[in-house]
C-alpha cells in the first residue's frame, strides 16, 4: 500500500485529522455508516465491512507507523473497527425506528466504547502497551468494542428496542 492511501485509510478519510479528540471523532463517524449498513444489509453487510476495515486498517497502520510514533492520534480506523463490534451484533435483531436506534443502540455503544477505549482495561492495555505494531493499534480497540458489546448485552435486551 502506498503512503498516501495508507494515510487516507488510517485516518478514515481524514477524520483522524480532527484537532481535538480524533478517536472520539472516528467513533462518531462510524455511526451513520453502521446504521446504513444495518438497515440495508443487516448483520452480514456489517460483518463484511468490519472485516474490510480490520484488514485495511491493519495494512494501513503498518505503513503509517513507518513515519510516526506508535498509535498516533491520526489513526482512527481502529476506532471504526472497535465501534462496529457492538453495533454489528445488535444488527442481528430487527432494527427499531431510527430514533430508537440512535437512542438505545448507537448512543450507549458509543459511550461505552469510548470509556473502554480511553481506560483500556486488560487485555486492551496489554495490546496498547506491549504489542507495539499495527496489530496492537487495532487490537486494543477490538478489545474495547468487545467490552462495550458485553456491557450492552448484560444490561439490555434488543427485543425491547423494537416498536
C-alpha positions in Angstrom: 0.0 0.0 0.0 1.4 3.4 -0.8 1.9 6.1 1.8 -0.9 8.4 0.6 -3.6 5.6 0.5 -2.4 4.4 3.9 -2.9 7.8 5.5 -6.4 8.1 3.9 -7.5 4.7 5.2 -5.8 5.0 8.6 -7.4 8.4 9.2 -10.8 7.2 8.0 -10.8 9.6 5.1 -9.4 12.5 7.1 -11.5 12.2 10.3 -8.3 11.4 12.2 -7.0 14.9 11.5 -9.7 16.3 13.8 -7.7 18.7 16.0 -9.3 17.5 19.3 -10.5 14.1 20.3 -9.7 12.4 17.0 -10.6 9.0 18.4 -14.0 10.2 19.5 -14.5 11.8 16.1 -13.6 8.4 14.4 -16.1 6.6 16.7 -18.8 9.1 15.9 -18.1 9.0 12.2 -18.7 5.2 12.3 -22.3 5.5 13.5 -24.0 6.7 10.2 -22.2 4.0 8.2 -23.2 1.4 10.7 -26.8 2.4 10.6 -26.9 2.4 6.8 -25.2 -1.0 6.7 -27.5 -2.5 9.3 -30.6 -1.0 7.7 -29.8 -2.0 4.1 -27.6 -5.1 4.5 -28.0 -6.4 8.1 -25.5 -8.3 10.1 -23.6 -9.8 7.1 -23.1 -6.5 5.5 -21.7 -5.1 8.8 -19.6 -8.2 9.3 -18.1 -7.8 5.8 -17.5 -4.1 6.4 -15.8 -5.0 9.8 -13.5 -7.5 8.1 -12.6 -5.0 5.4 -12.0 -2.2 8.0 -9.9 -4.6 10.1 -7.7 -5.9 7.2 -7.3 -2.5 5.5 -6.8 -0.8 8.9 -4.0 -3.3 9.8 -2.3 -2.8 6.5 -2.6 1.0 6.5 -1.5 1.2 10.1 1.6 -0.8 9.3 2.5 1.8 6.6 1.7 4.8 8.7 3.7 3.5 11.6 6.8 3.7 9.4 6.6 7.5 9.6 5.0 8.2 13.0 5.1 7.1 16.7 3.2 4.1 18.0 -0.6 4.6 17.6 -0.6 8.3 16.6 -3.9 10.2 17.0 -4.4 10.4 13.3 -5.0 6.7 13.1 -8.7 6.3 13.8 -9.5 3.2 11.6 -9.0 1.2 14.8 -11.8 3.2 16.5 -14.0 2.4 13.5 -13.4 -1.3 13.8 -13.9 -1.3 17.6 -17.1 0.8 17.4 -18.5 -1.6 14.8 -18.4 -4.6 17.2 -21.4 -3.7 19.5 -23.3 -2.2 16.6 -22.8 -5.3 14.4 -24.1 -7.7 16.9 -27.2 -5.6 17.7 -27.9 -5.6 14.0 -28.8 -9.3 14.4 -32.1 -8.2 15.7 -34.9 -6.3 13.9 -33.9 -2.7 13.6 -36.1 -0.3 15.6 -37.3 3.0 14.4 -34.4 5.3 13.6 -34.8 7.5 16.7 -34.8 4.4 18.9 -31.7 3.0 17.1 -29.8 6.2 17.9 -31.0 6.4 21.5 -30.9 2.7 22.5 -28.2 1.3 20.4 -25.9 3.9 18.9 -25.6 6.2 21.9 -24.9 3.6 24.5 -22.4 1.7 22.3 -20.6 4.9 21.5 -20.3 6.0 25.2 -19.3 2.5 26.4 -16.8 2.0 23.6 -15.2 5.4 24.3 -15.0 4.7 28.0 -13.3 1.3 27.4 -11.1 2.8 24.7 -9.9 5.5 27.0 -9.4 3.5 30.2 -8.2 0.3 28.4 -8.9 -2.5 30.9 -6.9 -5.7 30.3 -6.3 -7.0 27.6 -6.7 -3.7 25.8 -3.9 -2.2 27.9 -1.7 -5.1 27.0 -2.3 -4.6 23.3 -1.7 -0.9 23.7 1.5 -1.0 25.7 3.1 -4.3 24.7 2.2 -5.0 21.1 3.9 -2.1 19.5 3.0 -2.7 15.9 -0.1 -2.5 13.7 -1.7 -5.4 15.5 -1.5 -3.5 18.8 -3.0 -0.4 17.2 -6.0 -2.4 16.1 -6.5 -5.0 18.9 -6.8 -2.6 21.8 -9.9 -1.1 20.1 -11.2 -4.5 19.3 -11.0 -5.4 23.0 -12.8 -2.1 23.9 -15.5 -2.9 21.4 -16.0 -6.4 22.9 -16.2 -4.9 26.3 -18.9 -2.4 25.1 -20.8 -5.3 23.5 -20.7 -7.3 26.7 -21.9 -4.5 28.9 -24.7 -3.7 26.4 -25.7 -7.3 26.2 -25.8 -7.7 30.0 -27.9 -4.5 30.6 -30.2 -4.6 27.6 -32.4 -6.8 25.6 -32.5 -6.0 21.9 -36.1 -7.1 21.5 -37.2 -4.2 23.8 -35.9 -1.8 21.2 -38.4 -2.7 18.5 -41.8 -0.9 18.3 
